[in-house]
Amino acid sequence: SDSDQSHLHQRTLAIIKPDIIATNKETHVTDKIFEMLMNCSPFEDPDMKIVSCKCIQMSREMAENFYYKHVNKPFFNELIEYMISGPCVTMILDGSDAIIRWRALMGSIDDREGVGENTLRGLYGSNLLKNGFHGSDSESSSYYEIDYYTRANSIGTTKKTKMKLSDYDFVMGVGG
């Protein structure tokens, strides 16, 4: 039925990109993001969980493979340089309608224009390319992206016991 389709249990890959992490020590943006993620709409549903979180430095090969869909686009090389310019935080989010809920919080790439002032990109994105955040755009993308990052970085699935993103202090429990 339609009501069954309205609450799909999903996982999605969320990335906080290098420009956000680079300014994090001064701005504590990741603490604010974590607070929004756990306490604010559209994540106020208690079933939304961060099941994995890791700070990584993407290699050129990793970034090129991850963004393979954009290889023939004019911004590809600039995108790759941006993604390897510093560390990123990758998270696997799990819960009802996780993909659409993370994308709603993240906002569109145009939110930097003030369209979505209460979205992450509206608050912290710099421009179309340096928009600060990534989220899977579909279930098929989510499966690919989570599988890719899990294999590339051994992210794994863990239960969060303590997370202080501003200090890169990821203390993860074991299992769920």
N, C-alpha and C positions, 0 to 999 in steps of 0.2 A: 504494500500500500504506500501512498505518498508519505504518510507519517513515518513509516519505517525508513524511507529514503532520506528523511530530513535530519536524521541523527546517525550518520555513518561513523563507525569506529575507525579511526585512521591514525597513521603516523605521517609526520612530515619532517623534512630537513629544514632547519632554520640556521642561517649564517649571519653573524654580526661581522661586517667586513672591516678591512684594515684601517680605514680612515676613522671609524668609530673607536676601535681599539687603541689607535695611536693617541687619541685625545682623552682616553678614559681616565688616566691617572689624575688629570685636573678636573674633569667634568663628572666622573662617576656615572657616566651614561649607562654602563651595563647594570649597575645597581638599580637605576631607574627602570631600565627595560625589564629586569627580573621582577621588580615590584609590579609593573604593569602586567607582565605575563601571568603572574600568580594571583593578582588581586583585582584587576580591572576588566571590564567588558572589553572584548568578547571572551575573556578567559576566566570569568568569575565562577564558571562551572567547576566544581571540585574534581571532576574526573580528568581534567587536563593536567598532564604531568610532563616534566622534563625527565626523560628516561636515560638520557646520555648528554654529557656536556664536555667539550674538550677544546682547549686552546691549541691551535695548530699553525704552522707556517706552511703555506702551500708552495710546492715546487712548481716550476713552469710546466712540467709534464702533467702534473695533477690538475692544474688550472685549465690547461688546453684540453685535456680529456673530459673534464667536468663541463666545460662550456662548448663542447664539440658542435652543438646545434648552431652556434654563431660563427663558425670558422670562416664562412664566406662573407660575413658582414663587415662593413668598413670600420666598425669600432672594436673588432676582435682583438687586435694587438694591444690597444690601449686598455681594454678590459683585463687582459692577461697581466699586463704590467701592474695594473691597479691591484689585482687579487694577490700578486706575489710580493707586493710592496711592504708587507708587514703581517703580523699574526692575525688570524681570524678566530672567532669562537663559533664552533659548530655545535648545534643542539638537535637532538631527536625529540620531537614533541609527540605525545600520544594522548588521544582522547576523542570525544565525539566531534565530528566535523573539524578535525585538527587543521586540515589544509586551509579551508576557507576562513577559519577563525584566526590563524596566524597571519594570513594574507590581509585580513581586515585590520588587524593591529598594525601590521607593517605598512599598509597603504600602497598606493600605486606609485610608479616612478614620477608621476606628475604632482604628487602631494607636496613636493618642495615648492611648488608655485602657490601654496596656501590653500589648496583644495581640501586637504585633510590635515588641518593643523593639529589634530589630536592623534595623528598616526605617527609611528616611529620615523618614517621617511619625511613626513611633514615637519617634525620637530628637529631631526638630525641630519637628513640627507643634504648633500651639497649640490648635486646636479644630476642629470639623467644617468650618467655613467657611475658617478660616486654617490649612489643612493643609499649606502650604508647597510643594506640588509638584503638577504635572499630568502625566498620561500618557494618550496615546490609549487608548481602551478596546476598539478593534476595528480591523480593517484598513480598513473603510470610513471610520471616524472619522479614522484616521491619514492616509488619502489627502486627505480634506477639510482637516484641520488643517495638514498640511505645505504643501499648495497655498495655503491662505489665508495662512499666515505667510510663505511664500516671496514671494507677490505683495505682501503688505502691507509687508514689511520688506526685501525683496530679500536674503533670507538666503543663497540660493544654496548650492551644494555645493562644499566645499573640502576639502583634506586638511590635517588638523591638524599643525602643525609645532611650535608652542609654545602653551601655555595656562596662564595663571596667574590663575585666576578671582578670587582674593581681591583682586587689584589691578585687575581689569577689563582685564587685559593680554592681549587676544586677538590673537595674531599668527598669521595663517592663510596657508598655502601656496596655490598655485593648482592646480586640477585634481586628479585622483586617479590 
